[in-house]
Amino acid sequence: MFYTKNEQVSDKALGIYVSCESVEEALINSITESYEDLANFNEALASFDIKEQELICSESTELDAFREEAANKGTGFLDTLIKKIQTRLHQFVAFVIKKYTEQAFKIAKKVNGDLEKNDLNEAKLKNALEGKGVKIKTYENTTTSTGIQALTKCLADIIDSLSTVDDISTKEIDEKFKTILGKEVEVDVTSQLIDIKAGATEFKELCEDAENRLALLLGSYKTDKAEDSKENAKKANFVALKGRVAITTAMRYAAKQATRIAIAYGTAIRTAKKAIAKATKSEDEE
């Protein structure tokens, strides 16, 4: 029905995340790496400060030349750090896409197998379930979709806000997604017979949009002003970390919705089988 071969992501594209088993593990690794990179950057700047103080105390004639050299190196270090952050971000996004796609295609394959085994398709399901009033839970704003469009908008808003906030907690990020999805409601099961494979494509687009937004924001922290290097490095690190947290949270909700769609298909198949069997029995008795 909608299952096709999954596209493979090369190990090279996953970079440091190639050996990770889960997105959560990749996120933890990325946080560790980010703080180590920032610490090394700050240590390099601190060594310039120490050298400068030594030259000041000794009244060295090399002070002005050193300051110019240190300023150039400081902004160069920042440029290198941001490029590294952007590369790691690209690897992380590739890993998230790979994991979600694997999960979505696994669910789609099982659903497709169940449909084929019972000689059913979406049209037959809806026909058999007409008037049955079978309900299933979903989010208020995802009653006829995978919910990924709503997640994409929320993720974009979170990323765009990162340049104007000093901090945003994981809980706050989660609450923003909950708000955009809405409360849980019961809907007719037939409204949830949605193409899971299409959801995987939508999620890939969600991740690519998020990466592009983050890359642009990270690029804005490059500077020729040496005095801004330390603060801009801190901001870039913050944006990358919170951006990855937001992408991970979006995946969690997208995966939950995909599972609910699979449950909807399972419920619909069981109900349809009973309805078809009952109708067949009635025809035989006539």
NUTI-825002 format. One record per residue (C-alpha): residue in three letters; x, y, z; residue number from 1. Coordinates in nm, 4 decimals. Layout:
{type:ALA c1:X c2:Y c3:Z seq:NUM};
...
END
This chain:
{type:MET c1:0.0000 c2:0.0000 c3:0.0000 seq:1};
{type:PHE c1:0.2622 c2:0.2539 c3:0.0984 seq:2};
{type:TYR c1:0.5724 c2:0.0602 c3:0.1929 seq:3};
{type:THR c1:0.8828 c2:0.0982 c3:-0.0222 seq:4};
{type:LYS c1:1.2511 c2:0.0361 c3:0.0328 seq:5};
{type:ASN c1:1.4063 c2:0.2722 c3:0.2851 seq:6};
{type:GLU c1:1.6779 c2:0.5084 c3:0.1597 seq:7};
{type:GLN c1:2.0139 c2:0.4378 c3:0.3221 seq:8};
{type:VAL c1:2.2179 c2:0.7069 c3:0.4965 seq:9};
{type:SER c1:2.5938 c2:0.6573 c3:0.4691 seq:10};
{type:ASP c1:2.8035 c2:0.6117 c3:0.7823 seq:11};
{type:LYS c1:3.0179 c2:0.9060 c3:0.6707 seq:12};
{type:ALA c1:2.7157 c2:1.1356 c3:0.6825 seq:13};
{type:LEU c1:2.6533 c2:1.0399 c3:1.0459 seq:14};
{type:GLY c1:3.0028 c2:1.1384 c3:1.1608 seq:15};
{type:ILE c1:3.0511 c2:1.1029 c3:1.5369 seq:16};
{type:TYR c1:2.6990 c2:0.9616 c3:1.5762 seq:17};
{type:VAL c1:2.7546 c2:0.6536 c3:1.3604 seq:18};
{type:SER c1:2.7889 c2:0.4215 c3:1.6614 seq:19};
{type:CYS c1:2.4911 c2:0.5636 c3:1.8538 seq:20};
{type:GLU c1:2.1949 c2:0.3345 c3:1.9142 seq:21};
{type:SER c1:1.9336 c2:0.6043 c3:1.9727 seq:22};
{type:VAL c1:1.8651 c2:0.9727 c3:1.9188 seq:23};
{type:GLU c1:1.8821 c2:1.0242 c3:2.2950 seq:24};
{type:GLU c1:2.2348 c2:0.8789 c3:2.3017 seq:25};
{type:ALA c1:2.3343 c2:1.0989 c3:2.0070 seq:26};
{type:LEU c1:2.1942 c2:1.4041 c3:2.1867 seq:27};
{type:ILE c1:2.3945 c2:1.3287 c3:2.5022 seq:28};
{type:ASN c1:2.7101 c2:1.2776 c3:2.2959 seq:29};
{type:SER c1:2.6504 c2:1.6041 c3:2.1115 seq:30};
{type:ILE c1:2.6089 c2:1.7953 c3:2.4372 seq:31};
{type:THR c1:2.9340 c2:1.6508 c3:2.5720 seq:32};
{type:GLU c1:3.1202 c2:1.7316 c3:2.2509 seq:33};
{type:SER c1:2.9803 c2:2.0847 c3:2.2401 seq:34};
{type:TYR c1:3.0898 c2:2.1722 c3:2.5918 seq:35};
{type:GLU c1:3.4345 c2:2.0245 c3:2.5314 seq:36};
{type:ASP c1:3.4730 c2:2.2315 c3:2.2150 seq:37};
{type:LEU c1:3.3597 c2:2.5478 c3:2.3964 seq:38};
{type:ALA c1:3.5960 c2:2.4773 c3:2.6865 seq:39};
{type:ASN c1:3.8886 c2:2.4342 c3:2.4450 seq:40};
{type:PHE c1:3.7931 c2:2.7586 c3:2.2693 seq:41};
{type:ASN c1:3.7785 c2:2.9508 c3:2.5977 seq:42};
{type:GLU c1:4.1093 c2:2.7982 c3:2.7082 seq:43};
{type:ALA c1:4.2742 c2:2.9219 c3:2.3895 seq:44};
{type:LEU c1:4.1400 c2:3.2749 c3:2.4469 seq:45};
{type:ALA c1:4.2508 c2:3.2625 c3:2.8102 seq:46};
{type:SER c1:4.6062 c2:3.1823 c3:2.7009 seq:47};
{type:PHE c1:4.6036 c2:3.5048 c3:2.4976 seq:48};
{type:ASP c1:4.4896 c2:3.7023 c3:2.8040 seq:49};
{type:ILE c1:4.7697 c2:3.5558 c3:3.0152 seq:50};
{type:LYS c1:5.0303 c2:3.6350 c3:2.7492 seq:51};
{type:GLU c1:4.8942 c2:3.9891 c3:2.7149 seq:52};
{type:GLN c1:4.9251 c2:4.0489 c3:3.0893 seq:53};
{type:GLU c1:5.2817 c2:3.9222 c3:3.0831 seq:54};
{type:LEU c1:5.3707 c2:4.1662 c3:2.8034 seq:55};
{type:ILE c1:5.1997 c2:4.4533 c3:2.9874 seq:56};
{type:CYS c1:5.3894 c2:4.3807 c3:3.3077 seq:57};
{type:SER c1:5.7197 c2:4.3633 c3:3.1246 seq:58};
{type:GLU c1:5.6363 c2:4.6768 c3:2.9246 seq:59};
{type:SER c1:5.7228 c2:4.4863 c3:2.6112 seq:60};
{type:THR c1:5.7383 c2:4.6643 c3:2.2763 seq:61};
{type:GLU c1:5.5717 c2:4.3554 c3:2.1260 seq:62};
{type:LEU c1:5.2384 c2:4.4253 c3:2.2999 seq:63};
{type:ASP c1:5.0599 c2:4.5988 c3:2.0104 seq:64};
{type:ALA c1:5.1722 c2:4.3401 c3:1.7585 seq:65};
{type:PHE c1:5.0639 c2:4.0603 c3:1.9911 seq:66};
{type:ARG c1:4.7213 c2:4.2149 c3:2.0440 seq:67};
{type:GLU c1:4.6643 c2:4.2353 c3:1.6674 seq:68};
{type:GLU c1:4.7796 c2:3.8764 c3:1.6220 seq:69};
{type:ALA c1:4.5614 c2:3.7555 c3:1.9119 seq:70};
{type:ALA c1:4.2569 c2:3.9367 c3:1.7716 seq:71};
{type:ASN c1:4.3038 c2:3.7714 c3:1.4319 seq:72};
{type:LYS c1:4.3535 c2:3.4302 c3:1.5881 seq:73};
{type:GLY c1:4.0531 c2:3.4770 c3:1.8191 seq:74};
{type:THR c1:3.8123 c2:3.5513 c3:1.5364 seq:75};
{type:GLY c1:3.9716 c2:3.2700 c3:1.3357 seq:76};
{type:PHE c1:3.9143 c2:3.0281 c3:1.6215 seq:77};
{type:LEU c1:3.5508 c2:3.1395 c3:1.6391 seq:78};
{type:ASP c1:3.5065 c2:3.0838 c3:1.2667 seq:79};
{type:THR c1:3.6535 c2:2.7322 c3:1.3015 seq:80};
{type:LEU c1:3.4341 c2:2.6573 c3:1.6028 seq:81};
{type:ILE c1:3.1136 c2:2.7639 c3:1.4250 seq:82};
{type:LYS c1:3.2020 c2:2.5575 c3:1.1168 seq:83};
{type:LYS c1:3.2584 c2:2.2580 c3:1.3455 seq:84};
{type:ILE c1:2.9241 c2:2.3176 c3:1.5188 seq:85};
{type:GLN c1:2.7481 c2:2.3373 c3:1.1813 seq:86};
{type:THR c1:2.9127 c2:2.0130 c3:1.0678 seq:87};
{type:ARG c1:2.8109 c2:1.8342 c3:1.3874 seq:88};
{type:LEU c1:2.4594 c2:1.9716 c3:1.3481 seq:89};
{type:HIS c1:2.4391 c2:1.8329 c3:0.9940 seq:90};
{type:GLN c1:2.5559 c2:1.4916 c3:1.1209 seq:91};
{type:PHE c1:2.3040 c2:1.4973 c3:1.4049 seq:92};
{type:VAL c1:2.0169 c2:1.5855 c3:1.1716 seq:93};
{type:ALA c1:2.1194 c2:1.3054 c3:0.9349 seq:94};
{type:PHE c1:2.1143 c2:1.0623 c3:1.2278 seq:95};
{type:VAL c1:1.7699 c2:1.1792 c3:1.3441 seq:96};
{type:ILE c1:1.6283 c2:1.1453 c3:0.9914 seq:97};
{type:LYS c1:1.7786 c2:0.7963 c3:0.9618 seq:98};
{type:LYS c1:1.6316 c2:0.6797 c3:1.2935 seq:99};
{type:TYR c1:1.2849 c2:0.8230 c3:1.2324 seq:100};
{type:THR c1:1.2701 c2:0.6883 c3:0.8777 seq:101};
{type:GLU c1:1.3713 c2:0.3415 c3:0.9971 seq:102};
{type:GLN c1:1.0994 c2:0.3506 c3:1.2606 seq:103};
{type:ALA c1:0.8321 c2:0.4838 c3:1.0251 seq:104};
{type:PHE c1:0.9113 c2:0.2323 c3:0.7514 seq:105};
{type:LYS c1:0.9111 c2:-0.0535 c3:1.0021 seq:106};
{type:ILE c1:0.5620 c2:0.0511 c3:1.1158 seq:107};
{type:ALA c1:0.4468 c2:0.0975 c3:0.7553 seq:108};
{type:LYS c1:0.5782 c2:-0.2452 c3:0.6571 seq:109};
{type:LYS c1:0.3860 c2:-0.4140 c3:0.9391 seq:110};
{type:VAL c1:0.0642 c2:-0.2269 c3:0.8580 seq:111};
{type:ASN c1:0.0975 c2:-0.3096 c3:0.4886 seq:112};
{type:GLY c1:0.1574 c2:-0.6754 c3:0.5742 seq:113};
{type:ASP c1:-0.1516 c2:-0.6884 c3:0.7945 seq:114};
{type:LEU c1:-0.3626 c2:-0.5324 c3:0.5185 seq:115};
{type:GLU c1:-0.2381 c2:-0.7767 c3:0.2556 seq:116};
{type:LYS c1:-0.2820 c2:-1.0752 c3:0.4861 seq:117};
{type:ASN c1:-0.6470 c2:-0.9814 c3:0.5385 seq:118};
{type:ASP c1:-0.7087 c2:-0.8793 c3:0.1764 seq:119};
{type:LEU c1:-0.7888 c2:-0.5238 c3:0.2831 seq:120};
{type:ASN c1:-0.7026 c2:-0.1734 c3:0.1702 seq:121};
{type:GLU c1:-0.7976 c2:0.1738 c3:0.2907 seq:122};
{type:ALA c1:-1.1158 c2:0.1852 c3:0.0794 seq:123};
{type:LYS c1:-1.2349 c2:-0.1540 c3:0.2063 seq:124};
{type:LEU c1:-1.1589 c2:-0.0515 c3:0.5642 seq:125};
{type:LYS c1:-1.3586 c2:0.2692 c3:0.5404 seq:126};
{type:ASN c1:-1.6485 c2:0.0893 c3:0.3743 seq:127};
{type:ALA c1:-1.6571 c2:-0.1814 c3:0.6426 seq:128};
{type:LEU c1:-1.6289 c2:0.0732 c3:0.9250 seq:129};
{type:GLU c1:-1.8957 c2:0.3125 c3:0.7960 seq:130};
{type:GLY c1:-2.1402 c2:0.3912 c3:1.0746 seq:131};
{type:LYS c1:-1.9546 c2:0.1816 c3:1.3326 seq:132};
{type:GLY c1:-1.8474 c2:0.4841 c3:1.5364 seq:133};
{type:VAL c1:-1.5100 c2:0.3347 c3:1.6293 seq:134};
{type:LYS c1:-1.3017 c2:0.6000 c3:1.8082 seq:135};
{type:ILE c1:-0.9312 c2:0.6463 c3:1.8726 seq:136};
{type:LYS c1:-0.7269 c2:0.9111 c3:2.0539 seq:137};
{type:THR c1:-0.5127 c2:1.1678 c3:1.8790 seq:138};
{type:TYR c1:-0.4081 c2:1.5309 c3:1.9230 seq:139};
{type:GLU c1:-0.6629 c2:1.8019 c3:1.8641 seq:140};
{type:ASN c1:-0.4665 c2:1.9616 c3:1.5786 seq:141};
{type:THR c1:-0.3659 c2:1.6362 c3:1.4063 seq:142};
{type:THR c1:-0.7077 c2:1.4824 c3:1.3523 seq:143};
{type:THR c1:-0.6540 c2:1.4230 c3:0.9802 seq:144};
{type:SER c1:-0.2744 c2:1.4299 c3:0.9443 seq:145};
{type:THR c1:0.0580 c2:1.3026 c3:1.0745 seq:146};
{type:GLY c1:0.0869 c2:1.6252 c3:1.2742 seq:147};
{type:ILE c1:0.4283 c2:1.6978 c3:1.1255 seq:148};
{type:GLN c1:0.3201 c2:2.0253 c3:0.9627 seq:149};
{type:ALA c1:0.2190 c2:2.1553 c3:1.3061 seq:150};
{type:LEU c1:0.5494 c2:2.0277 c3:1.4506 seq:151};
{type:THR c1:0.7432 c2:2.2006 c3:1.1713 seq:152};
{type:LYS c1:0.5856 c2:2.5372 c3:1.2499 seq:153};
{type:CYS c1:0.6479 c2:2.4970 c3:1.6222 seq:154};
{type:LEU c1:1.0095 c2:2.3940 c3:1.5675 seq:155};
{type:ALA c1:1.0668 c2:2.6915 c3:1.3367 seq:156};
{type:ASP c1:0.9245 c2:2.9309 c3:1.5988 seq:157};
{type:ILE c1:1.1478 c2:2.7829 c3:1.8710 seq:158};
{type:ILE c1:1.4634 c2:2.8091 c3:1.6580 seq:159};
{type:ASP c1:1.3826 c2:3.1642 c3:1.5469 seq:160};
{type:SER c1:1.3415 c2:3.2652 c3:1.9128 seq:161};
{type:LEU c1:1.6830 c2:3.1322 c3:2.0210 seq:162};
{type:SER c1:1.8643 c2:3.4498 c3:1.9183 seq:163};
{type:THR c1:1.6514 c2:3.6600 c3:2.1546 seq:164};
{type:VAL c1:1.6516 c2:3.4467 c3:2.4711 seq:165};
{type:ASP c1:1.9252 c2:3.3779 c3:2.7254 seq:166};
{type:ASP c1:1.7925 c2:3.0318 c3:2.8023 seq:167};
{type:ILE c1:1.5053 c2:2.7955 c3:2.7320 seq:168};
{type:SER c1:1.4569 c2:2.4745 c3:2.9264 seq:169};
{type:THR c1:1.3784 c2:2.1329 c3:2.7824 seq:170};
{type:LYS c1:1.0470 c2:2.1501 c3:2.9679 seq:171};
{type:GLU c1:0.9606 c2:2.4827 c3:2.8019 seq:172};
{type:ILE c1:1.0404 c2:2.3359 c3:2.4604 seq:173};
{type:ASP c1:0.8175 c2:2.0369 c3:2.5343 seq:174};
{type:GLU c1:0.5325 c2:2.2634 c3:2.6464 seq:175};
{type:LYS c1:0.5504 c2:2.4581 c3:2.3195 seq:176};
{type:PHE c1:0.5002 c2:2.1367 c3:2.1219 seq:177};
{type:LYS c1:0.2145 c2:2.0290 c3:2.3473 seq:178};
{type:THR c1:0.0442 c2:2.3642 c3:2.2899 seq:179};
{type:ILE c1:0.0749 c2:2.3504 c3:1.9111 seq:180};
{type:LEU c1:-0.0555 c2:1.9914 c3:1.8958 seq:181};
{type:GLY c1:-0.3472 c2:2.0622 c3:2.1275 seq:182};
{type:LYS c1:-0.5195 c2:1.8431 c3:2.3828 seq:183};
{type:GLU c1:-0.5965 c2:1.4770 c3:2.3266 seq:184};
{type:VAL c1:-0.9351 c2:1.4075 c3:2.1676 seq:185};
{type:GLU c1:-1.1254 c2:1.1072 c3:2.0370 seq:186};
{type:VAL c1:-1.1887 c2:1.0931 c3:1.6622 seq:187};
{type:ASP c1:-1.3336 c2:0.8405 c3:1.4185 seq:188};
{type:VAL c1:-1.0703 c2:0.5764 c3:1.3486 seq:189};
{type:THR c1:-1.1083 c2:0.6174 c3:0.9706 seq:190};
{type:SER c1:-0.9726 c2:0.9737 c3:0.9941 seq:191};
{type:GLN c1:-0.6417 c2:0.8287 c3:1.1155 seq:192};
{type:LEU c1:-0.5812 c2:0.5925 c3:0.8238 seq:193};
{type:ILE c1:-0.2921 c2:0.8088 c3:0.7085 seq:194};
{type:ASP c1:0.0083 c2:0.7270 c3:0.4883 seq:195};
{type:ILE c1:0.2946 c2:0.6657 c3:0.7332 seq:196};
{type:LYS c1:0.5546 c2:0.6699 c3:0.4550 seq:197};
{type:ALA c1:0.4429 c2:1.0194 c3:0.3558 seq:198};
{type:GLY c1:0.4950 c2:1.1155 c3:0.7197 seq:199};
{type:ALA c1:0.8592 c2:1.0053 c3:0.6929 seq:200};
{type:THR c1:0.9065 c2:1.2393 c3:0.3969 seq:201};
{type:GLU c1:0.7407 c2:1.5226 c3:0.5893 seq:202};
{type:PHE c1:0.9685 c2:1.4605 c3:0.8874 seq:203};
{type:LYS c1:1.2787 c2:1.4725 c3:0.6656 seq:204};
{type:GLU c1:1.1614 c2:1.8105 c3:0.5377 seq:205};
{type:LEU c1:1.1006 c2:1.9235 c3:0.8979 seq:206};
{type:CYS c1:1.4597 c2:1.8368 c3:0.9914 seq:207};
{type:GLU c1:1.6075 c2:2.0018 c3:0.6828 seq:208};
{type:ASP c1:1.4124 c2:2.3214 c3:0.7491 seq:209};
{type:ALA c1:1.5323 c2:2.3221 c3:1.1102 seq:210};
{type:GLU c1:1.8939 c2:2.2656 c3:1.0042 seq:211};
{type:ASN c1:1.8804 c2:2.5512 c3:0.7527 seq:212};
{type:ARG c1:1.7376 c2:2.7879 c3:1.0141 seq:213};
{type:LEU c1:2.0009 c2:2.6878 c3:1.2691 seq:214};
{type:ALA c1:2.2852 c2:2.7124 c3:1.0173 seq:215};
{type:LEU c1:2.1846 c2:3.0680 c3:0.9262 seq:216};
{type:LEU c1:2.1597 c2:3.1662 c3:1.2915 seq:217};
{type:LEU c1:2.4958 c2:3.0095 c3:1.3720 seq:218};
{type:GLY c1:2.6549 c2:3.1887 c3:1.0782 seq:219};
{type:SER c1:2.5363 c2:3.5223 c3:1.2176 seq:220};
{type:TYR c1:2.7697 c2:3.4778 c3:1.5172 seq:221};
{type:LYS c1:3.0844 c2:3.4986 c3:1.3069 seq:222};
{type:THR c1:3.2534 c2:3.8340 c3:1.3739 seq:223};
{type:ASP c1:3.5633 c2:4.0391 c3:1.2984 seq:224};
{type:LYS c1:3.5479 c2:4.1949 c3:1.6464 seq:225};
{type:ALA c1:3.7835 c2:4.0039 c3:1.8756 seq:226};
{type:GLU c1:3.6085 c2:4.1361 c3:2.1871 seq:227};
{type:ASP c1:3.2850 c2:3.9615 c3:2.0783 seq:228};
{type:SER c1:3.4424 c2:3.6215 c3:2.0094 seq:229};
{type:LYS c1:3.3902 c2:3.4673 c3:2.3533 seq:230};
{type:GLU c1:3.0272 c2:3.5786 c3:2.3858 seq:231};
{type:ASN c1:2.9428 c2:3.4762 c3:2.0294 seq:232};
{type:ALA c1:3.0963 c2:3.1324 c3:2.0832 seq:233};
{type:LYS c1:2.8776 c2:3.0901 c3:2.3896 seq:234};
{type:LYS c1:2.5674 c2:3.1964 c3:2.1951 seq:235};
{type:ALA c1:2.6476 c2:2.9652 c3:1.9038 seq:236};
{type:ASN c1:2.6919 c2:2.6728 c3:2.1419 seq:237};
{type:PHE c1:2.3599 c2:2.7556 c3:2.3116 seq:238};
{type:VAL c1:2.1736 c2:2.7764 c3:1.9801 seq:239};
{type:ALA c1:2.3150 c2:2.4437 c3:1.8584 seq:240};
{type:LEU c1:2.2356 c2:2.2641 c3:2.1836 seq:241};
{type:LYS c1:1.8801 c2:2.3898 c3:2.2187 seq:242};
{type:GLY c1:1.8190 c2:2.3398 c3:1.8483 seq:243};
{type:ARG c1:1.9123 c2:1.9730 c3:1.8801 seq:244};
{type:VAL c1:1.6909 c2:1.9369 c3:2.1872 seq:245};
{type:ALA c1:1.3994 c2:2.0870 c3:1.9934 seq:246};
{type:ILE c1:1.4584 c2:1.8544 c3:1.6949 seq:247};
{type:THR c1:1.4703 c2:1.5542 c3:1.9301 seq:248};
{type:THR c1:1.1453 c2:1.6623 c3:2.0945 seq:249};
{type:ALA c1:0.9792 c2:1.7034 c3:1.7536 seq:250};
{type:MET c1:1.0875 c2:1.3508 c3:1.6622 seq:251};
{type:ARG c1:0.9406 c2:1.2112 c3:1.9842 seq:252};
{type:TYR c1:0.5991 c2:1.3593 c3:1.9075 seq:253};
{type:ALA c1:0.6168 c2:1.2584 c3:1.5394 seq:254};
{type:ALA c1:0.7022 c2:0.9011 c3:1.6411 seq:255};
{type:LYS c1:0.4165 c2:0.8955 c3:1.8903 seq:256};
{type:GLN c1:0.1753 c2:1.0055 c3:1.6193 seq:257};
{type:ALA c1:0.3085 c2:0.7404 c3:1.3778 seq:258};
{type:THR c1:0.2485 c2:0.4767 c3:1.6444 seq:259};
{type:ARG c1:-0.1063 c2:0.6050 c3:1.6935 seq:260};
{type:ILE c1:-0.1685 c2:0.5790 c3:1.3195 seq:261};
{type:ALA c1:-0.0463 c2:0.2186 c3:1.3339 seq:262};
{type:ILE c1:-0.2846 c2:0.1532 c3:1.6237 seq:263};
{type:ALA c1:-0.5651 c2:0.3082 c3:1.4177 seq:264};
{type:TYR c1:-0.4922 c2:0.0676 c3:1.1331 seq:265};
{type:GLY c1:-0.4812 c2:-0.2259 c3:1.3750 seq:266};
{type:THR c1:-0.8133 c2:-0.1269 c3:1.5299 seq:267};
{type:ALA c1:-0.9683 c2:-0.0690 c3:1.1873 seq:268};
{type:ILE c1:-0.8473 c2:-0.4053 c3:1.0538 seq:269};
{type:ARG c1:-0.9855 c2:-0.5981 c3:1.3513 seq:270};
{type:THR c1:-1.3200 c2:-0.4182 c3:1.3352 seq:271};
{type:ALA c1:-1.3436 c2:-0.4549 c3:0.9579 seq:272};
{type:LYS c1:-1.2706 c2:-0.8282 c3:0.9746 seq:273};
{type:LYS c1:-1.5569 c2:-0.8761 c3:1.2203 seq:274};
{type:ALA c1:-1.7929 c2:-0.6619 c3:1.0130 seq:275};
{type:ILE c1:-1.7047 c2:-0.8422 c3:0.6896 seq:276};
{type:ALA c1:-1.7347 c2:-1.1847 c3:0.8546 seq:277};
{type:LYS c1:-2.0746 c2:-1.0911 c3:0.9962 seq:278};
{type:ALA c1:-2.1962 c2:-0.9621 c3:0.6597 seq:279};
{type:THR c1:-2.0716 c2:-1.2773 c3:0.4859 seq:280};
{type:LYS c1:-2.2458 c2:-1.5002 c3:0.7386 seq:281};
{type:SER c1:-2.5734 c2:-1.3123 c3:0.6888 seq:282};
{type:GLU c1:-2.5474 c2:-1.3541 c3:0.3127 seq:283};
{type:ASP c1:-2.4846 c2:-1.7286 c3:0.3507 seq:284};
{type:GLU c1:-2.7884 c2:-1.7689 c3:0.5736 seq:285};
{type:GLU c1:-3.0205 c2:-1.5987 c3:0.3250 seq:286};
END
